[in-house]
Amino acid sequence: MQLTAREEPVGAKPPHSEAIAVGRKHSNLITFFKYVRSSNGHEFKCVQETITIERAKSIDRAVEAAKRRFERRRHVVDWQLHSDGFDVDDC
């Protein structure tokens, strides 16, 4: 499963608010990216960082944990300062 988020308003519910069945915990791979334009004007995703969150109770919790970890590693208060969006994959 692959989900994408791009510049969500503060406080908005992400489009991937699916809950994982109770008791079933697995890994989620969250990839943060920046949109970059090439010299010929085409936009593409440039990966900033990939974070694996293990044993999260839900996808929402995994995404929030990945955002906080990204902020700590980059020394920023908001992940959107260094990234335009993220993709979520189940492992």
N, C-alpha and C positions, 0 to 999 in steps of 0.2 A: 504494500500500500504506500502510495506517495502522495503527500499533501504539500501545498505551497501556501505561504503567507507573504503578503507584500504590503508594507507600510500600513498597518492597522492603526486606527485611532486609539488613543490612550483609553483604557477601560473597555475596549471592544472585546467581545467574545471571539476567540479564534474560530475559523471554520472547521476545525478538527476536534470538536468537543465530544469525541466518542469515548465511552468508558470501557475499560478492559474488564472482563468478567472477574468477579470477586474471587480472590485466591490465585488467579492466574497472573503471574508477573514475568515479564521478559524484557529484553533490551530494546531501546529505541535509538536510532541514529539520527541526530539532528545536524544538518549541514547549513551553515550560515553563508550567505553569498552577497556580493555587491554587483549591481548592474553596471556594466562598462560598455562604452561604445568603441568600436574598432575604428581604424583610420578611414574606412569606407562608410561609416555611419551605422553599421549593424550593431544592435545591442545583444550582449551575451552575459551569462552569469559567470562571475569570477568567484571561486570558492574562497572564503575567508578562513573558515575553520570547521572541522567536523568533530562533534562531541557525541560520545556514547553514554547514555543514561541507562543503568541496569536496575531492575527490580522496582520500577515506578508503578504505582497503583493504577495510574491512568495515563493516557497520552498527554492530557493537559498538564499533569504534574511533571512529566518528563520534559515537556517543552519549557515550562517555567524554570525547572532546575537547570536546563541547558542555557537558557537566557542568563540566569544569574552567574553560571560558571563562565560564560563568554564575557560578561561584564567584568568579573574579577580578573580574568586573564588579560584583558585589554585595558584594565584600570580606567573604566568609564562608568558613568552612572546609569546610562541607558544603552542597551545593545544596538539600538537603531542609529547611534552615532557612527558605528563602524560597519554596519550591515544594512542592506535593503530588505532582506527577507530571509526565510529559511525553508528547508524541505524536511519532512519527517518520514523516516522509513522504519518499518518493523524489522528487527533482526531475528 
